[in-house]
Amino acid sequence: MANGIITLEFDIKALHYLNSNSSFIKATADANGNIDIASAALQYYNTTNTHFDMELESEEDVDRFKHVARRFFSCFSEN
């Protein structure tokens, strides 16, 4: 996101990150029991340093990342 404006570039980077790490994110959600997948994705993001091209610098970035994560795991992730 740039200055609070949703950008396709941000969403693509988030989708790439989620796709690349989906099995780890799902394992994080499973290990924590009653945590939703978006929170698990954010938790995993915060514990890794493999996302140099995408920074969550504001609350709006975090909210958008979680929104993209919810959509990704509900629409694109079958496993």
Summary of the structure (lengths in Angstrom):
residues: 79
radius of gyration: 11.8
end to end distance: 28.6
largest distance: 34.9
contacts: 204
relative contact order: 0.21
helix: 66%
strand: 3%
